[in-house]
Amino acid sequence: MTKTKIKLKLLIIGSLFILITIILWFSNSNAYYTNINKYFSDSRIADGYSGFALQRYSNEFIVDGCGSGTMLDTLTGLCWDKNMNHNGSMLQWSTVSTTEPVWNNVSKNYTYVSDKINYPAFSYCEDLILGGNTDWRLPSLNELNTLLDEIGASGATCTTLTGFGFTNCQNNYYWGDDGYTPAIGFAWNMNMNDGIETFPAKTSTYYVICVR
């Protein structure tokens, strides 16, 4: 075999290797964005630990985009209460630690095993009337994660969100609607300061932001 043919063969092999690498990269990339898009189309996925953290930009949010006092996230389609401490105080996830609300994906609301008043964080959001809207609810952990700016994971998320137009963001934990599966008496929350997720007792009190 001549040197020219050897070089040609090596060139072909190298080109095939590069092509396969590119195909695999795009395949993995598409799978990643497919998962992200699946989340955005079904934002109520709750897996205990979401891991979603995006770099957020101010032009992705519209102040009063769903009515007065709201923030529309154009990336996810979610509408948030602009006031991140609208209630003015922290609330319990539940006063009944042995039961959990059940989400009905058809009627788009919760079914309560006991009276709704026993679930302060949930009932607060469900009773909220804001921007002419009455279909507010407690966000899932994954939905809270979409507010967590990856740049702000070191402790500047509230500063970032305030710059976008949110008000009264607390550098503290916010309840998600996800119960902690291994132990019925606990539920997930997320720290808006650094993105840390924990599962305290449902009877603990933390901040609440509502979504629709």
ABEGO torsion letter per residue (X at the ends): XBAAAAAAAAAAAAAAAAAAAAAAAAAAAAAAAAAAAAAAABAABBAGBAGBBBBBBAAABBBGAAEBGBBBBAAAGBBBBABAAAAGBBBBABABAABBBBBBAAAGBBBBABBAAABAAAAAAAABBBGGBAABBBBBAAAAAAABBAAAAAGAAAAAAAAAGBBGBBBBBBBBABBBAABAABBBBBBAAAGBBBBBBAABBBBBBBBX
